[in-house]
Amino acid sequence: MSFVTLAAALKTKLETLTSLAAVHDYEKSKLDNFPVACITASDSPSDTFDTGNNLRDYSFTIRIYDSREDNEAESEARMRAVVDEIIDALDNSQDLGGACHFLKPAPSKWGYTDQAAGGHRTAEIEIVCRVLSNHN
């Protein structure tokens, strides 16, 4: 298991969701299709599990953006539905299709960007992919 493998598995999982127009495995600077999800690597704490295994956590942030330019109320409703669908999909794939031993989605954080220019509604979901790695 690695950041590369796990990011690809997360992207594949999110690409199956009907509520997202696009999924990127990097933070895209110019967003054009909405709602869009960007997956980026985060922290990776590790610990010794026993004499032959390490317990590794590979963390990712899924950032979701939706344009608020046309209708702010519709954007809010759409974002709630998107976040619900993502969390449900991850809850129903606890090993991410065999890519990790255990998947732990954390609560989401909500916010806004570029409000003066119409802006985006945003949400972040922190994901921890737990892997037991044999080091013998």
PyRosetta script that sets phi, psi and omega in degrees:
from pyrosetta import init, pose_from_sequence

init()
pose = pose_from_sequence("MSFVTLAAALKTKLETLTSLAAVHDYEKSKLDNFPVACITASDSPSDTFDTGNNLRDYSFTIRIYDSREDNEAESEARMRAVVDEIIDALDNSQDLGGACHFLKPAPSKWGYTDQAAGGHRTAEIEIVCRVLSNHN")
pose.set_psi(1, 145.3)
pose.set_omega(1, -179.2)
pose.set_phi(2, -155.7)
pose.set_psi(2, 169.2)
pose.set_omega(2, 175.4)
pose.set_phi(3, -57.4)
pose.set_psi(3, -38.7)
pose.set_omega(3, -179.3)
pose.set_phi(4, -62.3)
pose.set_psi(4, -50.9)
pose.set_omega(4, -178.8)
pose.set_phi(5, -62.6)
pose.set_psi(5, -45.1)
pose.set_omega(5, -176.7)
pose.set_phi(6, -70.8)
pose.set_psi(6, -38.6)
pose.set_omega(6, 176.6)
pose.set_phi(7, -62.9)
pose.set_psi(7, -40.6)
pose.set_omega(7, 178.1)
pose.set_phi(8, -64.1)
pose.set_psi(8, -40.9)
pose.set_omega(8, 178.9)
pose.set_phi(9, -66.1)
pose.set_psi(9, -40.7)
pose.set_omega(9, 176.9)
pose.set_phi(10, -63.3)
pose.set_psi(10, -44.3)
pose.set_omega(10, 179.7)
pose.set_phi(11, -61.8)
pose.set_psi(11, -44.7)
pose.set_omega(11, 178.8)
pose.set_phi(12, -59.5)
pose.set_psi(12, -43.6)
pose.set_omega(12, 179.4)
pose.set_phi(13, -62.4)
pose.set_psi(13, -46.5)
pose.set_omega(13, -177.9)
pose.set_phi(14, -68.4)
pose.set_psi(14, -30.2)
pose.set_omega(14, 179.2)
pose.set_phi(15, -67.3)
pose.set_psi(15, -15.8)
pose.set_omega(15, 177.5)
pose.set_phi(16, -81.9)
pose.set_psi(16, -10.4)
pose.set_omega(16, -175.2)
pose.set_phi(17, -83.0)
pose.set_psi(17, 132.9)
pose.set_omega(17, -176.9)
pose.set_phi(18, -76.2)
pose.set_psi(18, -20.0)
pose.set_omega(18, -175.9)
pose.set_phi(19, -80.2)
pose.set_psi(19, -13.2)
pose.set_omega(19, -179.2)
pose.set_phi(20, -99.3)
pose.set_psi(20, 133.6)
pose.set_omega(20, 176.9)
pose.set_phi(21, -83.1)
pose.set_psi(21, -27.5)
pose.set_omega(21, -179.1)
pose.set_phi(22, -155.6)
pose.set_psi(22, 152.0)
pose.set_omega(22, 176.3)
pose.set_phi(23, -134.9)
pose.set_psi(23, 130.9)
pose.set_omega(23, 178.9)
pose.set_phi(24, -124.9)
pose.set_psi(24, 142.9)
pose.set_omega(24, 177.7)
pose.set_phi(25, -97.0)
pose.set_psi(25, 35.2)
pose.set_omega(25, 174.8)
pose.set_phi(26, -159.1)
pose.set_psi(26, 166.9)
pose.set_omega(26, 178.8)
pose.set_phi(27, -85.3)
pose.set_psi(27, 102.5)
pose.set_omega(27, -177.0)
pose.set_phi(28, -76.3)
pose.set_psi(28, 132.7)
pose.set_omega(28, -175.7)
pose.set_phi(29, -80.1)
pose.set_psi(29, -33.9)
pose.set_omega(29, 178.8)
pose.set_phi(30, -114.1)
pose.set_psi(30, 109.3)
pose.set_omega(30, -178.1)
pose.set_phi(31, -92.5)
pose.set_psi(31, 135.5)
pose.set_omega(31, -178.2)
pose.set_phi(32, -132.2)
pose.set_psi(32, -24.1)
pose.set_omega(32, 177.6)
pose.set_phi(33, -111.9)
pose.set_psi(33, 131.4)
pose.set_omega(33, -176.1)
pose.set_phi(34, -127.9)
pose.set_psi(34, 148.9)
pose.set_omega(34, -9.7)
pose.set_phi(35, -70.3)
pose.set_psi(35, 148.3)
pose.set_omega(35, -176.9)
pose.set_phi(36, -128.0)
pose.set_psi(36, 146.7)
pose.set_omega(36, 176.5)
pose.set_phi(37, -118.4)
pose.set_psi(37, 136.8)
pose.set_omega(37, 176.0)
pose.set_phi(38, -121.3)
pose.set_psi(38, 128.4)
pose.set_omega(38, -177.0)
pose.set_phi(39, -106.7)
pose.set_psi(39, 124.5)
pose.set_omega(39, 177.2)
pose.set_phi(40, -130.6)
pose.set_psi(40, 147.9)
pose.set_omega(40, 178.1)
pose.set_phi(41, -71.4)
pose.set_psi(41, 151.3)
pose.set_omega(41, -179.1)
pose.set_phi(42, -130.7)
pose.set_psi(42, -139.5)
pose.set_omega(42, -177.7)
pose.set_phi(43, -71.0)
pose.set_psi(43, 161.5)
pose.set_omega(43, 177.7)
pose.set_phi(44, -144.4)
pose.set_psi(44, 69.6)
pose.set_omega(44, 177.5)
pose.set_phi(45, -71.3)
pose.set_psi(45, 150.3)
pose.set_omega(45, 179.3)
pose.set_phi(46, -136.2)
pose.set_psi(46, 159.2)
pose.set_omega(46, 178.1)
pose.set_phi(47, -150.9)
pose.set_psi(47, 156.9)
pose.set_omega(47, 175.0)
pose.set_phi(48, -78.5)
pose.set_psi(48, 127.6)
pose.set_omega(48, 179.0)
pose.set_phi(49, -88.2)
pose.set_psi(49, -50.4)
pose.set_omega(49, 174.1)
pose.set_phi(50, -155.0)
pose.set_psi(50, -169.7)
pose.set_omega(50, -174.6)
pose.set_phi(51, -65.8)
pose.set_psi(51, -16.6)
pose.set_omega(51, -178.3)
pose.set_phi(52, -117.7)
pose.set_psi(52, -1.3)
pose.set_omega(52, -173.6)
pose.set_phi(53, -139.7)
pose.set_psi(53, 145.6)
pose.set_omega(53, 170.8)
pose.set_phi(54, -110.1)
pose.set_psi(54, 147.7)
pose.set_omega(54, 175.7)
pose.set_phi(55, -104.7)
pose.set_psi(55, 114.8)
pose.set_omega(55, -177.6)
pose.set_phi(56, -113.2)
pose.set_psi(56, 137.4)
pose.set_omega(56, 173.8)
pose.set_phi(57, -112.2)
pose.set_psi(57, 121.1)
pose.set_omega(57, 174.9)
pose.set_phi(58, -104.9)
pose.set_psi(58, 113.8)
pose.set_omega(58, -176.4)
pose.set_phi(59, -101.6)
pose.set_psi(59, 143.6)
pose.set_omega(59, 177.8)
pose.set_phi(60, -134.3)
pose.set_psi(60, 151.8)
pose.set_omega(60, 171.6)
pose.set_phi(61, -112.5)
pose.set_psi(61, 126.8)
pose.set_omega(61, 172.8)
pose.set_phi(62, -102.6)
pose.set_psi(62, 114.1)
pose.set_omega(62, 177.6)
pose.set_phi(63, -103.6)
pose.set_psi(63, 128.6)
pose.set_omega(63, -179.9)
pose.set_phi(64, -113.0)
pose.set_psi(64, 134.9)
pose.set_omega(64, 179.8)
pose.set_phi(65, -125.8)
pose.set_psi(65, 142.9)
pose.set_omega(65, 170.8)
pose.set_phi(66, -138.6)
pose.set_psi(66, 141.5)
pose.set_omega(66, 179.7)
pose.set_phi(67, -72.9)
pose.set_psi(67, 138.6)
pose.set_omega(67, 177.8)
pose.set_phi(68, -106.2)
pose.set_psi(68, 5.0)
pose.set_omega(68, -172.1)
pose.set_phi(69, -63.0)
pose.set_psi(69, -40.8)
pose.set_omega(69, -175.1)
pose.set_phi(70, -83.6)
pose.set_psi(70, -47.0)
pose.set_omega(70, -175.8)
pose.set_phi(71, -155.6)
pose.set_psi(71, 109.3)
pose.set_omega(71, -176.4)
pose.set_phi(72, -64.3)
pose.set_psi(72, -39.4)
pose.set_omega(72, -179.4)
pose.set_phi(73, -66.3)
pose.set_psi(73, -42.0)
pose.set_omega(73, 177.9)
pose.set_phi(74, -66.0)
pose.set_psi(74, -37.7)
pose.set_omega(74, 178.1)
pose.set_phi(75, -62.2)
pose.set_psi(75, -43.8)
pose.set_omega(75, 178.7)
pose.set_phi(76, -61.5)
pose.set_psi(76, -46.6)
pose.set_omega(76, 179.4)
pose.set_phi(77, -63.8)
pose.set_psi(77, -41.1)
pose.set_omega(77, 179.4)
pose.set_phi(78, -63.2)
pose.set_psi(78, -44.1)
pose.set_omega(78, 180.0)
pose.set_phi(79, -62.8)
pose.set_psi(79, -40.6)
pose.set_omega(79, 178.0)
pose.set_phi(80, -60.8)
pose.set_psi(80, -42.5)
pose.set_omega(80, 179.9)
pose.set_phi(81, -66.9)
pose.set_psi(81, -39.9)
pose.set_omega(81, 179.8)
pose.set_phi(82, -63.7)
pose.set_psi(82, -49.4)
pose.set_omega(82, -179.4)
pose.set_phi(83, -61.7)
pose.set_psi(83, -42.6)
pose.set_omega(83, 176.3)
pose.set_phi(84, -58.2)
pose.set_psi(84, -44.8)
pose.set_omega(84, -178.6)
pose.set_phi(85, -65.1)
pose.set_psi(85, -40.6)
pose.set_omega(85, 178.6)
pose.set_phi(86, -63.9)
pose.set_psi(86, -48.9)
pose.set_omega(86, -179.3)
pose.set_phi(87, -61.4)
pose.set_psi(87, -43.0)
pose.set_omega(87, 177.7)
pose.set_phi(88, -61.6)
pose.set_psi(88, -43.0)
pose.set_omega(88, -179.7)
pose.set_phi(89, -63.0)
pose.set_psi(89, -41.0)
pose.set_omega(89, 179.9)
pose.set_phi(90, -71.8)
pose.set_psi(90, -36.1)
pose.set_omega(90, 175.7)
pose.set_phi(91, -62.0)
pose.set_psi(91, -32.3)
pose.set_omega(91, -178.2)
pose.set_phi(92, -90.7)
pose.set_psi(92, 7.7)
pose.set_omega(92, 178.1)
pose.set_phi(93, -138.1)
pose.set_psi(93, 65.4)
pose.set_omega(93, -172.6)
pose.set_phi(94, -61.7)
pose.set_psi(94, -21.1)
pose.set_omega(94, 176.9)
pose.set_phi(95, -113.5)
pose.set_psi(95, 10.8)
pose.set_omega(95, 178.2)
pose.set_phi(96, 52.2)
pose.set_psi(96, 47.9)
pose.set_omega(96, 179.2)
pose.set_phi(97, 67.1)
pose.set_psi(97, 29.5)
pose.set_omega(97, 179.3)
pose.set_phi(98, 90.1)
pose.set_psi(98, 1.4)
pose.set_omega(98, -178.9)
pose.set_phi(99, -75.1)
pose.set_psi(99, -23.6)
pose.set_omega(99, 178.2)
pose.set_phi(100, -144.6)
pose.set_psi(100, 171.8)
pose.set_omega(100, 180.0)
pose.set_phi(101, -84.1)
pose.set_psi(101, -32.5)
pose.set_omega(101, -178.9)
pose.set_phi(102, -154.7)
pose.set_psi(102, 136.5)
pose.set_omega(102, -179.6)
pose.set_phi(103, -113.5)
pose.set_psi(103, 128.9)
pose.set_omega(103, -178.6)
pose.set_phi(104, -122.9)
pose.set_psi(104, 98.5)
pose.set_omega(104, 174.6)
pose.set_phi(105, -78.6)
pose.set_psi(105, 133.7)
pose.set_omega(105, -179.4)
pose.set_phi(106, -98.1)
pose.set_psi(106, 169.6)
pose.set_omega(106, 178.4)
pose.set_phi(107, -58.7)
pose.set_psi(107, 156.1)
pose.set_omega(107, -179.3)
pose.set_phi(108, -90.9)
pose.set_psi(108, 156.1)
pose.set_omega(108, 173.2)
pose.set_phi(109, -117.7)
pose.set_psi(109, 139.2)
pose.set_omega(109, -175.7)
pose.set_phi(110, -115.8)
pose.set_psi(110, 151.8)
pose.set_omega(110, 178.3)
pose.set_phi(111, -169.6)
pose.set_psi(111, -165.6)
pose.set_omega(111, -178.6)
pose.set_phi(112, -138.8)
pose.set_psi(112, 154.4)
pose.set_omega(112, 171.7)
pose.set_phi(113, -131.3)
pose.set_psi(113, 153.0)
pose.set_omega(113, 173.2)
pose.set_phi(114, 44.5)
pose.set_psi(114, 48.9)
pose.set_omega(114, -177.2)
pose.set_phi(115, -61.8)
pose.set_psi(115, -31.8)
pose.set_omega(115, -179.0)
pose.set_phi(116, -65.0)
pose.set_psi(116, -27.4)
pose.set_omega(116, -178.6)
pose.set_phi(117, -102.8)
pose.set_psi(117, 24.8)
pose.set_omega(117, -177.4)
pose.set_phi(118, 98.8)
pose.set_psi(118, -46.9)
pose.set_omega(118, 167.7)
pose.set_phi(119, 72.0)
pose.set_psi(119, -178.0)
pose.set_omega(119, -180.0)
pose.set_phi(120, -128.4)
pose.set_psi(120, 144.8)
pose.set_omega(120, 167.3)
pose.set_phi(121, -87.1)
pose.set_psi(121, 136.0)
pose.set_omega(121, -176.7)
pose.set_phi(122, -127.9)
pose.set_psi(122, 155.5)
pose.set_omega(122, 171.2)
pose.set_phi(123, -145.7)
pose.set_psi(123, 145.1)
pose.set_omega(123, 176.2)
pose.set_phi(124, -122.8)
pose.set_psi(124, 133.3)
pose.set_omega(124, 175.1)
pose.set_phi(125, -120.1)
pose.set_psi(125, 122.0)
pose.set_omega(125, 177.3)
pose.set_phi(126, -88.6)
pose.set_psi(126, 130.6)
pose.set_omega(126, -178.8)
pose.set_phi(127, -120.4)
pose.set_psi(127, 134.7)
pose.set_omega(127, 174.3)
pose.set_phi(128, -118.1)
pose.set_psi(128, 120.5)
pose.set_omega(128, 176.5)
pose.set_phi(129, -100.3)
pose.set_psi(129, 112.3)
pose.set_omega(129, -177.1)
pose.set_phi(130, -94.6)
pose.set_psi(130, 130.6)
pose.set_omega(130, -177.2)
pose.set_phi(131, -131.3)
pose.set_psi(131, 133.0)
pose.set_omega(131, 173.1)
pose.set_phi(132, -97.3)
pose.set_psi(132, 112.0)
pose.set_omega(132, -175.7)
pose.set_phi(133, -109.5)
pose.set_psi(133, 134.0)
pose.set_omega(133, 179.4)
pose.set_phi(134, -84.7)
pose.set_psi(134, 125.9)
pose.set_omega(134, -179.1)
pose.set_phi(135, -112.7)
pose.set_psi(135, 19.2)
pose.set_omega(135, 174.6)
pose.set_phi(136, -94.2)
pose.dump_pdb("model.pdb")
